[in-house]
Amino acid sequence: MATGEESSPLRIGHAERTSAQQALDEHLAAGRLDVDEYADRSAAAANAVVAADLAALFTDLPQPHPELPGGPAAPPPTAPLPMTPPPGEVAPAAKALQNVGGGVLLLAVAIAVGLFLVTRAGPVFLLIPLAAVVLWGVRRR
């Protein structure tokens, strides 16, 4: 093979022609191709021998394009993010509450005393044990 000469083109098969035909069908349905142009491109796709023959049919069209050998590889699928932390790890929100648990309890006491002084209602002191139960439950997780 002489220098500067390109490697031989990659031949295609029925799968690639079918993929191209399906992509052309979608472009016709979307109104990007008129019936005459669709017929011309469909005939060219049916008679295509190498990947470049099919690629030339889609140079002026957006996706979808057929998957062709030697073409750009599809990006790998991304893994879904985990919904729960792995075993042994604590969720970030729970970590934050664990770090400020004492401060929140002290704040609950101050608010309860302040509400009692303003409203003269005794049940506001129930905020203290309620805050303690909530913080204890978060720390147990």
LUMTOR-982103 format. One record per residue: residue number from 1; residue in three letters; y negated, x, z negated of N, C-alpha, C in turn. Coordinates in steps of 0.2 Angstrom, whole numbers. Example, Ala and Ser with C-alpha at 12.3 -4.5 7.8 and 13.67 -1.06 7.14 Angstrom:
BEGIN
{1 "ALA" {28 66 -39} {22 62 -39} {16 66 -39}}
{2 "SER" {11 64 -35} {5 68 -36} {0 64 -39}}
***
This chain:
BEGIN
{1 "MET" {6 4 0} {0 0 0} {-6 4 0}}
{2 "ALA" {-11 3 4} {-17 7 5} {-22 6 -1}}
{3 "THR" {-26 10 -3} {-31 9 -8} {-36 4 -6}}
{4 "GLY" {-38 0 -11} {-43 -5 -9} {-40 -11 -7}}
{5 "GLU" {-34 -11 -6} {-30 -17 -3} {-28 -21 -10}}
{6 "GLU" {-29 -28 -9} {-28 -32 -15} {-20 -33 -15}}
{7 "SER" {-18 -35 -21} {-10 -36 -22} {-9 -42 -19}}
{8 "SER" {-3 -44 -17} {-1 -50 -13} {-2 -56 -17}}
{9 "PRO" {-5 -61 -14} {-6 -67 -18} {0 -70 -21}}
{10 "LEU" {-1 -74 -26} {4 -77 -30} {6 -84 -26}}
{11 "ARG" {12 -85 -25} {15 -91 -22} {15 -96 -27}}
{12 "ILE" {14 -103 -25} {15 -108 -30} {21 -113 -28}}
{13 "GLY" {22 -117 -32} {28 -122 -31} {26 -129 -32}}
{14 "HIS" {31 -133 -32} {30 -140 -33} {25 -142 -39}}
{15 "ALA" {27 -139 -45} {23 -141 -51} {15 -139 -50}}
{16 "GLU" {13 -134 -47} {6 -133 -46} {3 -138 -41}}
{17 "ARG" {7 -139 -36} {4 -144 -31} {3 -151 -34}}
{18 "THR" {8 -153 -38} {8 -159 -42} {2 -159 -47}}
{19 "SER" {1 -154 -50} {-5 -153 -55} {-11 -154 -51}}
{20 "ALA" {-12 -151 -45} {-18 -151 -41} {-19 -158 -39}}
{21 "GLN" {-14 -162 -37} {-14 -169 -34} {-17 -173 -40}}
{22 "GLN" {-14 -172 -46} {-16 -176 -52} {-24 -175 -53}}
{23 "ALA" {-26 -169 -53} {-33 -167 -54} {-37 -170 -49}}
{24 "LEU" {-35 -170 -42} {-39 -174 -37} {-39 -181 -38}}
{25 "ASP" {-34 -184 -41} {-33 -191 -42} {-39 -193 -47}}
{26 "GLU" {-40 -189 -53} {-45 -190 -58} {-52 -189 -55}}
{27 "HIS" {-53 -184 -50} {-59 -184 -47} {-61 -190 -43}}
{28 "LEU" {-56 -192 -39} {-57 -198 -35} {-59 -204 -40}}
{29 "ALA" {-55 -205 -45} {-57 -211 -50} {-63 -210 -53}}
{30 "ALA" {-66 -204 -54} {-72 -203 -57} {-78 -203 -52}}
{31 "GLY" {-76 -204 -46} {-81 -205 -41} {-84 -198 -38}}
{32 "ARG" {-81 -193 -40} {-84 -186 -38} {-82 -185 -30}}
{33 "LEU" {-76 -188 -28} {-74 -187 -21} {-74 -194 -18}}
{34 "ASP" {-76 -194 -11} {-75 -200 -8} {-68 -201 -5}}
{35 "VAL" {-66 -206 -2} {-59 -207 0} {-57 -202 6}}
{36 "ASP" {-62 -201 11} {-60 -196 16} {-60 -189 13}}
{37 "GLU" {-64 -187 9} {-64 -180 6} {-57 -179 2}}
{38 "TYR" {-56 -185 -2} {-50 -185 -6} {-43 -184 -1}}
{39 "ALA" {-43 -187 4} {-38 -187 9} {-37 -180 12}}
{40 "ASP" {-43 -177 13} {-42 -170 16} {-40 -165 11}}
{41 "ARG" {-43 -165 5} {-41 -161 -1} {-33 -162 -3}}
{42 "SER" {-31 -168 -3} {-24 -170 -5} {-19 -167 1}}
{43 "ALA" {-21 -167 7} {-17 -164 12} {-17 -157 11}}
{44 "ALA" {-23 -154 10} {-23 -146 9} {-19 -144 3}}
{45 "ALA" {-19 -148 -2} {-15 -147 -8} {-8 -147 -7}}
{46 "ALA" {-6 -152 -3} {2 -153 -1} {4 -147 3}}
{47 "ASN" {0 -144 7} {2 -139 11} {0 -132 8}}
{48 "ALA" {-2 -131 2} {-4 -125 0} {2 -121 -2}}
{49 "VAL" {1 -114 0} {7 -110 -1} {5 -105 -7}}
{50 "VAL" {-1 -103 -8} {-3 -98 -13} {-8 -101 -18}}
{51 "ALA" {-9 -98 -24} {-13 -101 -29} {-21 -101 -26}}
{52 "ALA" {-23 -96 -22} {-29 -96 -19} {-31 -102 -15}}
{53 "ASP" {-26 -105 -12} {-27 -111 -8} {-29 -117 -12}}
{54 "LEU" {-25 -118 -18} {-27 -123 -22} {-34 -122 -26}}
{55 "ALA" {-35 -116 -28} {-41 -114 -31} {-47 -116 -27}}
{56 "ALA" {-47 -115 -21} {-52 -116 -16} {-54 -124 -16}}
{57 "LEU" {-49 -128 -17} {-51 -135 -17} {-55 -137 -23}}
{58 "PHE" {-55 -133 -28} {-59 -136 -34} {-65 -131 -36}}
{59 "THR" {-67 -127 -31} {-73 -123 -33} {-79 -127 -34}}
{60 "ASP" {-80 -133 -31} {-86 -137 -32} {-85 -143 -37}}
{61 "LEU" {-79 -143 -41} {-78 -148 -45} {-77 -146 -52}}
{62 "PRO" {-80 -150 -57} {-79 -148 -64} {-71 -149 -66}}
{63 "GLN" {-70 -148 -72} {-63 -149 -75} {-61 -157 -74}}
{64 "PRO" {-55 -159 -73} {-49 -155 -73} {-47 -151 -67}}
{65 "HIS" {-44 -145 -68} {-42 -141 -62} {-34 -140 -64}}
{66 "PRO" {-31 -139 -58} {-23 -137 -59} {-22 -131 -63}}
{67 "GLU" {-17 -130 -66} {-15 -124 -69} {-12 -120 -64}}
{68 "LEU" {-14 -114 -63} {-12 -110 -58} {-9 -103 -60}}
{69 "PRO" {-4 -100 -57} {-1 -94 -60} {-7 -88 -58}}
{70 "GLY" {-7 -84 -63} {-12 -79 -63} {-19 -81 -64}}
{71 "GLY" {-20 -87 -66} {-27 -90 -68} {-28 -88 -75}}
{72 "PRO" {-34 -90 -77} {-36 -88 -84} {-31 -92 -89}}
{73 "ALA" {-29 -88 -94} {-25 -92 -99} {-28 -97 -103}}
{74 "ALA" {-25 -102 -105} {-28 -107 -109} {-29 -104 -116}}
{75 "PRO" {-35 -106 -119} {-36 -104 -126} {-30 -106 -131}}
{76 "PRO" {-28 -102 -135} {-23 -104 -140} {-25 -110 -144}}
{77 "PRO" {-21 -115 -146} {-23 -120 -150} {-25 -118 -157}}
{78 "THR" {-29 -121 -160} {-31 -119 -167} {-27 -123 -172}}
{79 "ALA" {-26 -119 -177} {-22 -122 -183} {-26 -127 -186}}
{80 "PRO" {-24 -133 -189} {-28 -137 -193} {-29 -134 -199}}
{81 "LEU" {-35 -136 -202} {-37 -133 -209} {-33 -137 -214}}
{82 "PRO" {-31 -133 -219} {-27 -136 -224} {-31 -141 -228}}
{83 "MET" {-28 -147 -230} {-31 -152 -234} {-31 -150 -241}}
{84 "THR" {-26 -147 -244} {-25 -145 -251} {-25 -137 -251}}
{85 "PRO" {-27 -134 -256} {-26 -127 -257} {-19 -125 -258}}
{86 "PRO" {-17 -119 -256} {-10 -117 -257} {-8 -117 -264}}
{87 "PRO" {-2 -117 -266} {0 -117 -273} {-3 -111 -277}}
{88 "GLY" {-5 -113 -283} {-7 -107 -287} {-15 -106 -286}}
{89 "GLU" {-18 -110 -281} {-25 -109 -280} {-28 -115 -283}}
{90 "VAL" {-35 -115 -285} {-38 -121 -288} {-44 -122 -282}}
{91 "ALA" {-44 -129 -281} {-49 -131 -277} {-56 -128 -279}}
{92 "PRO" {-61 -127 -274} {-67 -124 -275} {-71 -128 -280}}
{93 "ALA" {-71 -135 -279} {-75 -139 -284} {-73 -139 -291}}
{94 "ALA" {-66 -139 -292} {-63 -138 -298} {-65 -132 -301}}
{95 "LYS" {-65 -126 -298} {-67 -120 -300} {-74 -120 -303}}
{96 "ALA" {-79 -123 -299} {-86 -123 -301} {-86 -127 -307}}
{97 "LEU" {-83 -133 -308} {-83 -137 -314} {-80 -133 -320}}
{98 "GLN" {-75 -129 -319} {-72 -125 -324} {-77 -120 -327}}
{99 "ASN" {-81 -117 -322} {-86 -112 -325} {-92 -115 -328}}
{100 "VAL" {-94 -121 -327} {-99 -124 -330} {-97 -130 -335}}
{101 "GLY" {-91 -130 -337} {-89 -136 -341} {-92 -136 -348}}
{102 "GLY" {-93 -131 -351} {-97 -131 -358} {-104 -133 -357}}
{103 "GLY" {-107 -131 -352} {-114 -133 -351} {-115 -140 -349}}
{104 "VAL" {-110 -143 -345} {-110 -150 -344} {-109 -154 -350}}
{105 "LEU" {-105 -152 -354} {-103 -155 -360} {-109 -155 -365}}
{106 "LEU" {-113 -150 -365} {-119 -149 -369} {-124 -153 -367}}
{107 "LEU" {-125 -154 -360} {-130 -158 -357} {-128 -165 -358}}
{108 "ALA" {-122 -167 -358} {-120 -174 -360} {-122 -176 -367}}
{109 "VAL" {-121 -171 -371} {-123 -173 -378} {-131 -174 -379}}
{110 "ALA" {-134 -169 -375} {-142 -170 -376} {-144 -176 -372}}
{111 "ILE" {-141 -178 -367} {-143 -185 -364} {-141 -191 -368}}
{112 "ALA" {-135 -190 -371} {-133 -196 -376} {-138 -197 -382}}
{113 "VAL" {-140 -191 -385} {-145 -191 -390} {-152 -194 -388}}
{114 "GLY" {-154 -191 -382} {-160 -194 -379} {-160 -201 -378}}
{115 "LEU" {-155 -204 -375} {-154 -211 -373} {-154 -215 -380}}
{116 "PHE" {-151 -212 -385} {-151 -216 -391} {-158 -216 -394}}
{117 "LEU" {-161 -211 -394} {-168 -211 -397} {-173 -216 -393}}
{118 "VAL" {-172 -216 -386} {-176 -221 -382} {-174 -228 -383}}
{119 "THR" {-167 -229 -382} {-165 -236 -382} {-163 -239 -389}}
{120 "ARG" {-161 -235 -394} {-159 -236 -400} {-152 -240 -400}}
{121 "ALA" {-148 -239 -394} {-142 -242 -393} {-136 -237 -395}}
{122 "GLY" {-132 -239 -399} {-127 -234 -401} {-121 -232 -396}}
{123 "PRO" {-120 -237 -391} {-114 -235 -386} {-116 -229 -382}}
{124 "VAL" {-122 -227 -382} {-123 -221 -377} {-120 -215 -380}}
{125 "PHE" {-118 -215 -386} {-114 -209 -389} {-107 -209 -386}}
{126 "LEU" {-105 -214 -382} {-98 -214 -379} {-99 -209 -373}}
{127 "LEU" {-105 -207 -371} {-105 -202 -365} {-102 -196 -367}}
{128 "ILE" {-102 -194 -374} {-100 -187 -376} {-92 -187 -375}}
{129 "PRO" {-88 -192 -378} {-81 -191 -377} {-79 -192 -369}}
{130 "LEU" {-83 -196 -366} {-81 -197 -359} {-82 -191 -355}}
{131 "ALA" {-88 -187 -356} {-89 -181 -353} {-83 -176 -355}}
{132 "ALA" {-81 -176 -361} {-76 -171 -363} {-69 -173 -360}}
{133 "VAL" {-68 -179 -359} {-61 -181 -356} {-61 -179 -348}}
{134 "VAL" {-67 -180 -345} {-68 -178 -338} {-67 -171 -337}}
{135 "LEU" {-70 -167 -341} {-70 -160 -341} {-63 -157 -342}}
{136 "TRP" {-60 -160 -347} {-53 -158 -349} {-48 -160 -343}}
{137 "GLY" {-49 -165 -340} {-44 -167 -335} {-45 -162 -329}}
{138 "VAL" {-52 -160 -327} {-53 -155 -322} {-50 -149 -324}}
{139 "ARG" {-50 -147 -330} {-47 -140 -332} {-40 -140 -331}}
{140 "ARG" {-37 -146 -333} {-29 -146 -333} {-26 -145 -326}}
{141 "ARG" {-30 -147 -321} {-28 -147 -314} {-27 -140 -312}}
***
